[in-house]
Amino acid sequence: MADRAAMNPLDAPTRVGEPSPEPAPIATVAVLAPLEKPLSYAIPPLLREQIQPGVRVVVPLGRRRALGVVLEVACGKDDGLRLLDEVLDAQPLLPPDLLNFLRRAAAYYHHPLGEVLRTALPAGLSSITTRVAILTERLYRPTPSSVVPPGTRQREVLAWLRERGEASLAEIAAQFPAPHAVLKRLVELEMLSVREAERRRDPFFAAPPPADARPTPSADQQRALELVLESLAARRFAPMLLHGVTGSGKTEVYLQAISATLGQGRQALVLVPEIALTPQLVARFRARFRDADQRVAVLHSGLSDGERYDAWRAIARGEISIVIGARSAIFAPLPDLGIIVVDEEHEAGYKQGEGWRYHARDLALLRAQRCAAVVILGSATPAMTSFHRARTGATAYLSLSERILGRPLPEVSLVDLSGRRLSGALAPELVEALAENLARREQSLLLLNRRGFAPFLLCRECGATFRCPNCEITLTYYQSHRHLRCHYCDYVQRPPQQCPDCGGTSLDPEGAGTERLEEELAAAFPGARIARMDRDTTRRKGAHQGLIEGMELGAIDILIGTQMVAKGHDFPGVTLVGVVGADASLNFPDFRSAERTFALLTQVAGRAGRGERPGRVLIQTYAPAHHALTCAARHDYLAFYEQEIAFRRDLGYPPFGHLINLVLSGNQPAQVESRAAELAAELDQVSAGVEVLGPAPCALARLRGRTRFQILLKAAARPPLHRLLAAVDAWRRKLPRTLNLAIDVDPLDML
């Protein structure tokens, strides 16, 4: 017989003759912690009227208090259940449709629901200890008084306010310097009323740019809009791929489609892959949608906690019509979402790399399906999977085949470096082209997808390099700071005077990064205004915006950058684009390496010639015959797709198959390897319809001090994969705390 003391109180039998306990309301709560399942809590009588799905609550968890979100409320026996401590929200913070969407997303990616909810909520709403202050401001409104104020400035301020209706002190001060005395006197004369209201911290508070005229759509744009507007009118789920060459006016299609959505009283969500793209896009949207009832909010990790907190709450209150942001903006609590735009939908930036490894593009499709919204996936280089869905009819296909105003695509030349030794990072052809562009006072853009001064420091005497002690990677050398840095764990060390292996003193930087290229260009063109855009130069808030404004104002002659310069920027003054190290991404151990290379080269080439002057592109390469480069040089997406899709079909890779990557990591290499082999053997026994590949060391076999092994699950359909994950979940429960198993559904890289 089982030990009675060990029995669950809910399982204890009722004694004969005893009355059954009265049913009481019980809350099912997803605690914001890595717990496998939601927990049940009894609701104290004083809190019963406040409890409803979607509100945040404080609950006891072991010996501590934790934050959770109520999922359901039902009546049942509360024998032995712990009581809720506190209710934090008067109204549901997560409306039912958003809460159900997050539950579905957690199930698909096999990630704890509490951690999913923590990811979805901004700082200040996802923690008990982290609180964000609510700011207030004074709002001034004219009264019905007909008295004419005595002073000239008083009359000017009052007239302006009567035209506006109401304005904050900051807005008034932007129009009338030092208005405090004037406002105080108008309030004393009872010509203005004043009230305190919550102030939203807005990173784009400055007055909106001049109104953006709505241009007449081209024939291609009009055809695309007609299909979008038809689906919007029908209020049905409609996924669409907007495939437009660079500079073809995809953003204008977004703007007009969103205008129609707002006309229906619904909201819009616009996703971008990089926060660097938001300033230009936000300016464009604020110029087009200037009305008070069409406010634009921004959500991304570059904002302060207060800015994200205020924006999120304003969205939840229904005060926002358009949300623009990076991947986490997919969780914005828009109450009546009518359209989702995923700009540059092919970008890997939409995939979360750690923790909950969701893909924002795929979640956009799921969310739109659940709220009967239109989804526009826009790109000049669509992901292979997205284009395949369009070709098979699963997604509507919208094409913009020409640039606006008939502008030509840039002329692209491949500079063959095979058999040549360069004195620097740039071939003479590119140096000459830069000199010609500077002479014409035209702007140039250079892509080199490596940060730092050099990828590594090399001992010329014994060939030794310096590697990160925590990661399986060489340390990048930074000349400006005289240090070596790991780009994965941020480990830093000073370069030694002598090689630790042989004692040699010939330690030289090998290869080139953006810092070295900037130095080389400064020496070659001393009078040129040169700037660099990479993660090192854009850490400071506002740095992205400063570089973008510098390009727009013509204050920069040559902009050097990593792949962030290739993504969606519209610089009309750029007529020359150069690509250095175009072959680097081709050598990644990933079946998508050619696709990524083609997309990057096509996108960066598209930055040239977007204004009135034609553009040209020079791509330095050691593999000029590779189809990713030859097709990019011809701007020929279809030819690239046809060659690449045949390879995918033969090997059963997406879109002809589906993948899940299991990554086991720990501090003890032998333990990680043996446990990975054990898991693979167990899965082999129950893997009906699933191919189990591995275990094998990850491409980055050691990362942040942890050894990593991976097992790749591959199948022609998704259901067998997700059924197999039930065995993975059961096995994961038996893991010691020293090991971690990450489940990556639909992985984008195998590093």
Rosetta blueprint (number, residue, H / E / L):
1 M L
2 A L
3 D L
4 R H
5 A H
6 A H
7 M L
8 N L
9 P H
10 L H
11 D H
12 A L
13 P L
14 T L
15 R L
16 V L
17 G L
18 E L
19 P L
20 S L
21 P L
22 E L
23 P L
24 A E
25 P E
26 I E
27 A E
28 T E
29 V E
30 A E
31 V E
32 L L
33 A L
34 P L
35 L L
36 E L
37 K L
38 P L
39 L E
40 S E
41 Y E
42 A E
43 I L
44 P L
45 P H
46 L H
47 L H
48 R L
49 E L
50 Q L
51 I L
52 Q L
53 P L
54 G L
55 V L
56 R E
57 V E
58 V E
59 V E
60 P E
61 L E
62 G L
63 R L
64 R E
65 R E
66 A E
67 L E
68 G E
69 V E
70 V E
71 L E
72 E E
73 V E
74 A E
75 C E
76 G E
77 K L
78 D L
79 D L
80 G L
81 L L
82 R L
83 L E
84 L L
85 D L
86 E E
87 V E
88 L L
89 D L
90 A L
91 Q L
92 P L
93 L L
94 L L
95 P L
96 P H
97 D H
98 L H
99 L H
100 N H
101 F H
102 L H
103 R H
104 R H
105 A H
106 A H
107 A H
108 Y H
109 Y H
110 H L
111 H L
112 P L
113 L H
114 G H
115 E H
116 V H
117 L H
118 R H
119 T H
120 A H
121 L L
122 P L
123 A L
124 G L
125 L L
126 S L
127 S L
128 I L
129 T L
130 T L
131 R L
132 V L
133 A L
134 I L
135 L E
136 T E
137 E E
138 R E
139 L E
140 Y E
141 R E
142 P E
143 T L
144 P L
145 S L
146 S L
147 V L
148 V L
149 P L
150 P L
151 G L
152 T H
153 R H
154 Q H
155 R H
156 E H
157 V H
158 L H
159 A H
160 W H
161 L H
162 R H
163 E H
164 R H
165 G L
166 E L
167 A E
168 S E
169 L H
170 A H
171 E H
172 I H
173 A H
174 A H
175 Q H
176 F L
177 P L
178 A L
179 P L
180 H H
181 A H
182 V H
183 L H
184 K H
185 R H
186 L H
187 V H
188 E H
189 L L
190 E L
191 M L
192 L E
193 S E
194 V E
195 R E
196 E E
197 A E
198 E E
199 R E
200 R L
201 R L
202 D L
203 P L
204 F L
205 F L
206 A L
207 A L
208 P L
209 P L
210 P L
211 A L
212 D L
213 A L
214 R L
215 P L
216 T L
217 P L
218 S L
219 A H
220 D H
221 Q H
222 Q H
223 R H
224 A H
225 L H
226 E H
227 L H
228 V H
229 L H
230 E H
231 S H
232 L H
233 A H
234 A H
235 R L
236 R L
237 F L
238 A E
239 P E
240 M E
241 L E
242 L E
243 H E
244 G E
245 V L
246 T L
247 G L
248 S L
249 G L
250 K H
251 T H
252 E H
253 V H
254 Y H
255 L H
256 Q H
257 A H
258 I H
259 S H
260 A H
261 T H
262 L H
263 G H
264 Q L
265 G L
266 R L
267 Q E
268 A E
269 L E
270 V E
271 L E
272 V L
273 P L
274 E L
275 I H
276 A H
277 L H
278 T H
279 P H
280 Q H
281 L H
282 V H
283 A H
284 R H
285 F H
286 R H
287 A H
288 R H
289 F L
290 R L
291 D L
292 A L
293 D L
294 Q L
295 R L
296 V E
297 A E
298 V E
299 L E
300 H L
301 S L
302 G L
303 L L
304 S L
305 D H
306 G H
307 E H
308 R H
309 Y H
310 D H
311 A H
312 W H
313 R H
314 A H
315 I H
316 A H
317 R L
318 G L
319 E L
320 I L
321 S L
322 I E
323 V E
324 I E
325 G E
326 A L
327 R H
328 S H
329 A H
330 I H
331 F H
332 A L
333 P L
334 L L
335 P L
336 D L
337 L E
338 G E
339 I E
340 I E
341 V E
342 V E
343 D E
344 E L
345 E L
346 H L
347 E L
348 A H
349 G H
350 Y H
351 K E
352 Q L
353 G L
354 E L
355 G L
356 W L
357 R L
358 Y L
359 H E
360 A H
361 R H
362 D H
363 L H
364 A H
365 L H
366 L H
367 R H
368 A H
369 Q H
370 R H
371 C L
372 A L
373 A L
374 V E
375 V E
376 I E
377 L E
378 G E
379 S E
380 A L
381 T L
382 P L
383 A L
384 M H
385 T H
386 S H
387 F H
388 H H
389 R H
390 A H
391 R H
392 T L
393 G L
394 A L
395 T L
396 A E
397 Y E
398 L E
399 S E
400 L E
401 S L
402 E L
403 R L
404 I H
405 L H
406 G H
407 R L
408 P L
409 L L
410 P L
411 E E
412 V E
413 S E
414 L E
415 V E
416 D E
417 L L
418 S L
419 G L
420 R L
421 R L
422 L L
423 S L
424 G L
425 A L
426 L L
427 A L
428 P H
429 E H
430 L H
431 V H
432 E H
433 A H
434 L H
435 A H
436 E H
437 N H
438 L H
439 A H
440 R L
441 R L
442 E L
443 Q E
444 S E
445 L E
446 L E
447 L E
448 L E
449 N L
450 R L
451 R L
452 G L
453 F L
454 A E
455 P L
456 F E
457 L E
458 L E
459 C E
460 R L
461 E L
462 C L
463 G L
464 A L
465 T E
466 F L
467 R E
468 C L
469 P L
470 N L
471 C L
472 E L
473 I L
474 T E
475 L L
476 T E
477 Y E
478 Y E
479 Q L
480 S L
481 H L
482 R L
483 H E
484 L E
485 R E
486 C L
487 H L
488 Y L
489 C L
490 D L
491 Y L
492 V E
493 Q E
494 R L
495 P L
496 P L
497 Q L
498 Q L
499 C L
500 P L
501 D L
502 C L
503 G L
504 G L
505 T L
506 S L
507 L E
508 D E
509 P E
510 E E
511 G L
512 A L
513 G L
514 T H
515 E H
516 R H
517 L H
518 E H
519 E H
520 E H
521 L H
522 A H
523 A H
524 A H
525 F L
526 P L
527 G L
528 A L
529 R L
530 I E
531 A E
532 R E
533 M E
534 D L
535 R L
536 D L
537 T L
538 T L
539 R L
540 R L
541 K L
542 G L
543 A H
544 H H
545 Q H
546 G H
547 L H
548 I H
549 E H
550 G H
551 M H
552 E H
553 L L
554 G L
555 A L
556 I L
557 D L
558 I E
559 L E
560 I E
561 G E
562 T L
563 Q H
564 M H
565 V H
566 A H
567 K L
568 G L
569 H L
570 D L
571 F L
572 P L
573 G L
574 V E
575 T E
576 L E
577 V E
578 G E
579 V E
580 V E
581 G L
582 A L
583 D L
584 A H
585 S H
586 L H
587 N H
588 F L
589 P L
590 D L
591 F L
592 R L
593 S H
594 A H
595 E H
596 R H
597 T H
598 F H
599 A H
600 L H
601 L H
602 T H
603 Q H
604 V H
605 A H
606 G L
607 R L
608 A L
609 G L
610 R L
611 G L
612 E L
613 R L
614 P L
615 G L
616 R E
617 V E
618 L E
619 I E
620 Q E
621 T E
622 Y L
623 A L
624 P L
625 A L
626 H L
627 H H
628 A H
629 L H
630 T H
631 C H
632 A H
633 A H
634 R L
635 H L
636 D L
637 Y H
638 L H
639 A H
640 F H
641 Y H
642 E H
643 Q H
644 E H
645 I H
646 A H
647 F H
648 R H
649 R H
650 D H
651 L H
652 G L
653 Y L
654 P L
655 P L
656 F L
657 G L
658 H E
659 L E
660 I E
661 N E
662 L E
663 V E
664 L E
665 S E
666 G E
667 N L
668 Q L
669 P H
670 A H
671 Q H
672 V H
673 E H
674 S H
675 R H
676 A H
677 A H
678 E H
679 L H
680 A H
681 A H
682 E H
683 L H
684 D H
685 Q H
686 V L
687 S L
688 A L
689 G L
690 V L
691 E E
692 V E
693 L E
694 G E
695 P E
696 A E
697 P E
698 C E
699 A E
700 L E
701 A E
702 R E
703 L E
704 R L
705 G L
706 R E
707 T E
708 R E
709 F E
710 Q E
711 I E
712 L E
713 L E
714 K E
715 A E
716 A L
717 A L
718 R H
719 P H
720 P H
721 L H
722 H H
723 R H
724 L H
725 L H
726 A H
727 A H
728 V H
729 D H
730 A H
731 W H
732 R H
733 R L
734 K L
735 L L
736 P L
737 R L
738 T L
739 L E
740 N E
741 L E
742 A E
743 I E
744 D E
745 V E
746 D L
747 P L
748 L L
749 D L
750 M L
751 L L
